[in-house]
C-alpha cells in the first residue's frame, strides 16, 4: 500500500508545542541579541527595561531572578552581596545582572508568543465549522494516514482479473477493459486500484453492483454504496455546511476516514432515477451536480468539502454508477463516464454462476434443480434476478443445516 497522506489533505492544523515554540523564540532572540530583540520585536523600550532592572535589584532579587543568575554562572556569594545591599554595585557587575533580567523578559515574551499561537490554533479549529464532528473526521484522516490499496504487483493484478472474470463471465467486456487500464497504470509504477468512472447500464438483477463489490473485495480496497433514487440531494455525496443542525460529511469522505483507504470504490445505484433538486434561491443541488466535481480529474485533485471547509484529493476514487435506462441519466455524466451495456447472463454463464455460488453449501442435486428452474424461466423470458437466485441458494443452505425433527 502506498501512503497518500501528503497529497490527500492539509489535515488538522497542528497544535503548537509549548517547549518547542518557546525554544525557537528564544533562539531567534539570542541570534538577534536579546535587548535588540525586545526593543524591535516585543514592543519594549529602553526605559521599561531599565525600570525592570532597578526594581529587581531594589527588591533584593526575587527567587526567579536568583535562579536565573545561578543558571547564568553567578556564585552564591555574588548573589548574597546584592541581596545584602544593592548599593555600590560596579557597572560591570550591574551589566551582568541586566543581561540576566533581559533574558527573563525575553522568556516572558516567549510565553506570551506561545499563548498567542495557541489562541490562533483554537480559532482555526472553530473556523473549520465549530462542530466536534468536523474535528473528529479530520483527526480520523490525520491519524489513519490514508493509503492507496490494490494488488501488490502485476502478477497479483492478473490473478485478480482472472478471478473477477470467472465470477462474472458475462461481464468480460468490463473485466478486459479494467485489465488493460490497470496494466498500463501498473507499468507506470502506480500499483493501486484506480479505474476511470464507469456507468453499468442494464436490467435489474444482472449483477452490476455485485460486480463492483467483488472487484473491491479482490483488490483489497473498500466499497460503499448509495441509492441515488433515495438520496436525491447532493449532500449524500458532497456533505453539507457544518453550521447546519443535521450536517455531516459526504459518503466518500466518510468512507476514507472510517477505513483509512484513500481509493475506495463508490457505487451509486440507479443514477437514472435521481431527481434534479433546486434550492429556493435557484441553485441546483442534485446528486449528479455534486458528482461532476468529483469525476473531473482537474477538480477532484483539490475538491472543496463544505463540511470541513478544507480541500481534499479525491482523484483516486473508482466510481461505479449503475442504471437501468440511459434516458434518465444526466447528460454530463454520460460525457464523463465509460458506459458498459450489461446483459443478463447467457444460459451457460447462469448455470456456472449458480453452481459456483452453491458449491459446498447445498447438495449438488439441489443446485441442479435450481439451474433447471432458472434456465426454464429464462427461456420463457422471465429471468430471475441474480439477487433472487442468491436468496434461493441461501434459503436452501439454511434448510440443509436445520436439525431433522423426528
C-alpha positions in Angstrom: 0.0 0.0 0.0 1.3 3.5 -0.9 0.9 6.2 1.7 -1.1 9.0 0.3 -1.3 11.4 3.3 0.8 14.2 1.9 -1.3 14.7 -1.2 -4.6 13.8 0.3 -5.3 16.7 2.6 -3.9 19.5 4.6 -5.4 17.8 7.6 -5.9 19.2 11.1 -3.7 22.2 11.9 -1.1 21.0 14.4 -1.4 22.4 18.0 1.7 24.4 18.9 4.2 22.6 21.2 4.9 24.8 24.1 8.5 23.7 24.7 9.5 23.8 21.0 7.7 27.2 20.5 9.5 28.9 23.4 12.9 27.4 22.5 12.5 28.6 18.9 11.5 32.1 20.0 14.5 32.4 22.5 16.9 31.1 19.8 15.7 33.9 17.5 16.1 36.4 20.4 19.6 35.2 21.1 20.6 35.4 17.4 19.3 39.0 17.2 20.7 40.0 20.6 18.2 39.8 23.5 17.9 43.5 24.2 17.7 44.5 20.5 15.0 41.7 20.0 13.0 43.1 22.9 13.2 46.6 21.5 12.4 45.7 17.9 10.0 42.7 18.1 8.4 42.8 21.5 7.5 46.5 21.8 9.7 47.1 24.8 11.5 50.4 25.4 15.0 51.0 26.9 13.3 52.8 29.8 11.0 49.9 30.6 13.9 47.5 30.6 15.9 49.9 32.9 13.0 50.0 35.3 12.8 46.2 35.4 16.5 46.1 36.4 16.2 48.7 39.1 13.1 47.1 40.5 14.8 43.7 40.6 17.9 44.9 42.5 16.0 47.2 44.9 13.7 44.3 46.0 16.8 42.2 46.8 16.2 39.9 43.8 13.2 37.5 43.9 13.7 33.7 43.7 13.1 33.6 40.0 15.8 36.1 39.3 18.2 34.4 41.7 17.6 31.0 39.9 18.3 32.6 36.6 21.5 34.2 37.8 22.8 30.9 39.2 22.0 29.3 35.8 23.9 32.1 34.1 27.1 31.5 36.3 26.7 33.8 39.3 28.1 32.4 42.5 26.0 32.3 45.7 28.5 34.9 47.2 27.8 37.3 44.4 24.0 36.9 44.8 24.3 37.4 48.6 26.2 40.6 48.0 23.3 42.1 46.1 20.6 40.7 48.5 22.5 42.2 51.5 22.9 45.6 49.9 22.0 46.9 46.4 24.3 50.0 46.9 27.7 50.5 45.3 27.3 47.8 42.6 30.0 48.2 39.9 28.8 49.0 36.4 30.3 45.7 35.0 28.5 43.7 37.7 25.3 45.6 37.0 25.6 44.8 33.3 25.7 41.1 34.1 22.6 41.4 36.2 20.9 43.4 33.5 21.7 40.7 30.9 20.0 38.1 33.1 16.9 40.2 33.6 16.7 40.9 29.9 16.7 37.1 29.2 13.9 36.7 31.7 12.0 39.4 29.9 12.5 37.5 26.6 11.3 34.3 28.3 8.1 36.1 29.3 7.6 37.3 25.8 8.2 33.8 24.5 5.4 32.6 26.9 3.1 35.2 25.5 4.0 34.2 22.0 3.1 30.6 22.7 -0.3 31.6 24.1 -0.9 33.8 21.1 -0.2 30.8 18.8 -2.4 28.6 21.0 -5.4 31.0 20.6 -4.8 31.2 16.8 -5.0 27.4 16.7 -8.2 27.3 18.7 -9.7 30.0 16.3 -8.7 27.9 13.3 -10.5 24.9 14.7 -13.6 27.0 15.3 -13.5 28.3 11.7 -13.5 24.8 10.4 -17.1 24.7 11.3 -17.4 24.9 15.0 -18.5 21.3 15.5 -16.8 18.5 17.2 -17.9 16.2 14.3 -15.7 18.3 11.9 -12.7 18.0 14.1 -13.4 14.3 14.6 -13.4 13.4 10.9 -10.3 15.4 10.2 -8.5 13.8 13.1 -9.5 10.4 11.8 -7.9 11.3 8.4 -4.8 12.5 10.1 -4.3 9.5 12.4 -5.2 6.8 9.9 -2.9 8.2 7.2 -5.0 7.1 4.2 -3.2 4.7 1.9 -3.8 3.5 -1.7 -4.9 -0.1 -1.8 -4.7 -2.7 -4.6 -2.9 -5.8 -5.9 0.7 -5.6 -4.8 2.2 -6.3 -8.3 1.4 -7.1 -11.9 1.1 -10.9 -11.2 -1.4 -10.2 -8.4 -3.3 -7.9 -10.7 -3.5 -10.6 -13.4 -4.8 -13.1 -10.8 -7.4 -10.6 -9.5 -8.8 -10.0 -13.0 -8.9 -13.8 -13.7 -10.9 -14.4 -10.6 -13.2 -11.5 -11.4 -13.8 -12.8 -14.8 -14.5 -16.3 -13.5 -17.1 -14.9 -11.1 -19.0 -13.0 -13.8 -18.0 -14.2 -17.3 -20.9 -12.4 -19.0 -19.2 -9.1 -17.9 -16.0 -10.0 -19.7 -16.0 -6.6 -21.6 -15.7 -4.7 -18.3 -13.0 -7.1 -17.0 -11.0 -6.8 -20.2 -11.2 -3.0 -20.1 -10.3 -2.9 -16.4 -7.3 -5.2 -17.0 -5.9 -3.1 -19.8 -6.4 0.1 -17.9 -4.8 -1.2 -14.7 -1.9 -2.9 -16.5 -1.0 0.5 -18.1 -1.2 2.1 -14.7 1.0 -0.5 -13.0 3.5 -0.2 -15.8 3.8 3.5 -14.8 4.5 2.5 -11.2 1.1 3.3 -9.8 0.4 0.0 -8.1 -3.1 0.5 -6.7 -6.6 0.2 -7.9 -8.0 3.3 -9.7 -10.4 3.0 -12.6 -11.9 5.8 -14.6 -15.6 6.4 -13.8 -18.0 4.0 -15.4 -21.7 3.5 -15.9 -23.0 -0.1 -15.9 -26.3 0.1 -17.9 -28.6 -3.0 -17.8 -31.7 -4.7 -16.4 -32.2 -5.1 -12.6 -30.6 -8.1 -11.1 -28.0 -8.6 -13.8 -25.0 -8.3 -11.4 -23.9 -4.7 -11.8 -23.5 -3.8 -8.1 -22.3 -7.3 -7.2 -19.5 -7.0 -9.8 -18.3 -3.7 -8.3 -18.3 -5.2 -4.7 -16.4 -8.3 -6.0 -13.8 -6.0 -7.5 -13.4 -4.2 -4.2 -13.1 -7.5 -2.3 -10.5 -8.9 -4.6 -8.4 -5.7 -4.8 -8.3 -5.1 -1.1 -9.8 -1.7 -1.3 -13.1 -0.6 0.4 -16.5 -0.2 -1.1 -19.5 2.0 -0.2 -22.8 2.2 -2.0 -25.7 4.7 -2.0 -29.1 4.6 -3.6 -29.4 7.6 -5.9 -33.2 7.2 -6.0 -33.4 7.6 -2.3 -30.7 10.2 -2.0 -31.5 12.8 -4.5 -29.8 15.7 -2.9 -26.1 16.5 -3.4 -25.4 16.3 0.3 -25.2 12.5 0.2 -22.1 12.9 -2.0 -20.6 16.2 -1.0 -21.8 16.7 2.6 -23.3 19.9 3.9 -22.1 23.0 5.7 -21.2 22.3 9.3 -23.3 25.1 10.6 -26.5 23.2 9.7 -28.0 21.3 12.5 -28.1 18.0 10.6 -24.7 18.5 8.8 -22.4 15.7 8.0 -19.6 14.8 5.7 -20.3 13.2 2.3 -20.3 9.5 1.9 -16.9 9.3 0.0 -15.1 11.3 2.7 -16.8 9.3 5.5 -15.6 6.0 3.8 -12.0 7.2 3.6 -12.0 8.5 7.2 -13.5 5.3 8.5 -11.3 2.8 6.6 -8.1 4.7 6.1 -8.2 3.8 2.4 -7.9 6.7 0.0 -9.1 4.9 -3.1 -12.4 3.2 -2.3 -14.9 2.1 -4.8 -18.1 4.2 -4.6 -21.2 2.7 -6.1 -24.1 5.0 -7.0 -27.1 2.7 -7.8 -29.9 3.8 -10.0 -28.4 7.0 -11.1 -31.1 7.3 -13.8 -33.7 7.6 -11.0 -32.3 10.5 -9.0 -34.1 13.9 -9.2 -32.9 17.4 -10.0 -33.2 19.3 -6.8 -33.1 23.1 -6.7 -32.9 25.4 -3.7 -35.3 28.3 -3.1 -32.6 30.6 -4.5 -32.4 28.7 -7.8 -29.2 26.8 -7.1 -29.1 23.2 -8.3 -28.2 20.8 -5.5 -28.9 17.5 -7.2 -26.7 14.4 -6.8 -25.5 14.5 -10.4 -24.3 18.1 -10.0 -22.3 17.1 -6.9 -20.8 14.1 -8.8 -19.4 16.2 -11.6 -16.8 17.9 -9.4 -15.6 14.5 -8.2 -15.5 12.9 -11.6 -13.4 15.6 -13.2 -9.7 14.9 -12.7 -8.9 18.7 -12.5 -11.4 19.4 -9.8 -11.2 16.1 -7.9 -7.5 16.7 -7.1 -8.5 19.7 -4.9 -12.1 19.1 -4.1 -13.6 21.6 -1.6 -15.5 19.8 1.2 -18.3 22.1 2.5 -18.5 20.2 5.8 -14.8 20.5 6.9 -14.1 23.6 4.8 -10.9 22.1 3.6 -9.5 20.8 0.3 -9.1 17.0 -0.3 -7.6 15.0 -3.1 -10.4 12.6 -4.1 -9.0 11.8 -7.5 -8.2 8.1 -6.7 -11.7 7.0 -6.0 -13.2 4.5 -8.5 -16.7 5.5 -9.3 -19.3 2.8 -10.5 -22.7 4.2 -11.4 -25.5 1.8 -12.3 -28.6 2.4 -14.3 -31.5 0.6 -16.0 -32.4 3.3 -18.5 -29.9 5.6 -20.3 -32.6 8.2 -21.0 -32.8 9.1 -17.3 -29.1 9.7 -16.9 -27.9 13.4 -16.6 -26.2 14.0 -20.0 -22.9 15.5 -18.5 -22.4 12.2 -16.6 -22.5 10.3 -19.9 -19.7 12.6 -21.2 -17.5 11.8 -18.2 -18.1 8.1 -17.8 -17.3 4.9 -19.8 -20.7 3.3 -20.5 -21.0 -0.5 -20.5 -24.1 -2.3 -21.6 -24.7 -5.2 -19.2 -26.8 -8.1 -20.3 -28.4 -10.9 -18.3 -26.1 -13.9 -18.1 -26.3 -16.4 -21.0 -27.6 -19.9 -20.1 -24.1 -21.4 -19.7 -22.9 -18.5 -17.6 -26.1 -18.6 -15.5 -25.6 -22.4 -14.8 -22.0 -21.9 -13.9 -22.8 -19.0 -11.6 -25.4 -21.0 -9.7 -23.1 -24.0 -9.3 -20.2 -21.8 -8.2 -22.3 -20.0 -5.5 -23.9 -23.2 -4.3 -20.7 -25.2 -4.1 -20.1 -26.5 -0.6 -23.3 -25.0 0.7 -26.1 -27.2 -0.8 -26.3 -30.7 -2.3 -25.5 -31.0 -6.0 -28.9 -32.3 -6.7 -30.5 -29.2 -5.2 -28.1 -27.0 -7.2 -29.0 -28.9 -10.4 -32.7 -28.3 -9.7 -32.1 -24.6 -9.2 -30.2 -24.5 -12.5 -33.0 -26.3 -14.3 -35.7 -23.9 -12.9 -33.6 -20.8 -13.7 -33.0 -21.9 -17.3 -36.6 -22.8 -17.8 -37.7 -19.3 -16.5 -35.1 -17.7 -18.7 -36.4 -19.5 -21.8 -39.8 -18.0 -21.2 -38.4 -14.5 -20.9 -38.9 -14.5 -17.1 -35.2 -14.3 -16.0 -34.8 -14.5 -12.2 -32.6 -11.7 -10.9 -29.2 -12.7 -9.6 -30.3 -11.3 -6.3 -33.2 -13.7 -6.2 -31.0 -16.7 -7.2 -28.7 -15.8 -4.3 -31.6 -15.7 -1.9 -32.8 -19.2 -3.1 -29.3 -20.6 -2.5 -29.1 -19.0 0.9 -32.5 -20.5 1.8 -31.6 -23.9 0.6 -28.4 -23.8 2.6 -30.3 -22.8 5.7 -32.7 -25.7 5.2 -29.8 -28.2 4.8 -28.3 -27.0 8.2 -31.6 -27.2 10.1 -31.9 -30.2 12.5 -34.1 -33.1 11.5 -37.2 -33.4 13.7 -38.4 -37.0 14.5 
